[in-house]
């Protein structure tokens, strides 16, 4: 090996790659426009507390030798049940005032996957996505059909009002007012708010998993589905790399964000940080924005975003937690 | 450059890459289990004639200087309107005896995309997918919401009976009988029949596009969606590579087939033939099968499959047509 290539290799080596603690779980509570100045201390504290509970729920699974799949499931259920994020209870409302929920889960070592879209009566969409993966011959089920599948498994459906919070109802009214004022273009350019949730985990067997859950975008119409339940766009896991994305879903689908990141890791040997940076720049070049959390099989995580903020956190093998919403 | 690397480069150069005629359109009418011995001469002749009409419809667009996007649209509409393929009229029936249709389209140079799933009343799903791409801020619309979007554009909806053919009704009855005889496992292992349709095209501006349309699988339940409307799984186009897939959709989603092929072309410099072979082998390693049609920006096409047959055809810049269903 020449001196030049040795120098190059050292320059490209991720800082602290071997020294860093092994991250076993990373989560997000959505990237988007959530200016710090407009966020109350109480709301911020509530989000941080929920993120911490989600990290601890997932870490408890890993610590006991459980699977990455169980860990991402546990973390996402906590965030779906919290009214503060755009998933499960507290999800944003569509143009009809109904929460219309999408979710997906993927297991890296087997590449099994499950996805659901357009749910209005399933309390924890991520649990149904997982049942699709484990208890059906299918990967993706949508709408009333997916809810019939849930019923066939004995999952009790909830009334759609379970998901609705006063905060999201006010947000929908504001969106409708903006639309009335500025016409159709408002749909295209309306800011999206922080809140989609997701998790990526690495278990002791070295297996990865990813899970994502969302209510999509406020005031959405026509059965709109974003990137979350599109395997390869908002959610992906393989043997080397797991991704959960959050952002302007249309752009994330058009770039195939989650698969594109893992493809760069597998085919070009990039680190997850390098790959995520290139792919988010690609999203930005088309006009989109958002963020991703990515974890590799060595426990190296990256959580980049190009929006005002992204609620996010990691926990390492020793249980050390880091939680951030803005740059801090 | 060393002699060794020169020799390696020459060995890897695609045979006849520059000498081959430039393919401007490739189409498929589905990969699957269609044993030649069980196919009547009349049915085979009908399929070949439809494939020829589809190739000519797309080629007419390219010849007049039209876009790859218009060419794939024209070709897929011909196959959707034919009762012989599993798309539009003549699509397979779900467990309720209804044709439940999915489609997607993508333009390579802009990476704009449109997808629809779970339609029961839209005559040409590919035309609605295109309207989603061009006339909505969204990429994917599903179910009744997608049909409301169609109505908002003035697209007349058809009665679901429009799609139903005696052939598909008999196929559904046979599937239900098999299921009754062998239990749930029948769903998992039931053979899928030839018929999903798709097209990839290259226009004079050097732009690529891909389109795919399907009724999914006979006797499907629970709002099942396969790979076709999952951008990156069954359908993908970028500046260098366009793919339309057909096969056991669940496996194609889990591999992210269409994006995976184009990622190998972009990141590893593989030819479309090399990339498609590796990715189809990956599908097979998980237990799935099917086929793809892939076209690059130099007009090099590959149409591999690992099923009993795949209805497929190409037309080159001079209008020369090749159509095959089995190995021939």
Interface residues (C-beta under 8 A of the other chain):
Chain A: X111 X112 X113 X117 X118 X136 X137 X138 X139 X140 X141 X142 X143 X144 X145 X146 X148 X149 X152 X187 X188 X221 X222 X223 X224 X225 X226 X230 X231 X232 X233 X236 X249 X250 X253 X254 X255 X256 X259 X260 X263 X264 X267 X268 X286
Chain B: X111 X112 X113 X117 X118 X136 X137 X138 X139 X140 X141 X142 X143 X144 X145 X146 X148 X149 X152 X187 X188 X221 X222 X223 X224 X225 X226 X230 X231 X232 X233 X236 X249 X250 X253 X254 X255 X256 X259 X260 X263 X264 X267 X268 X286
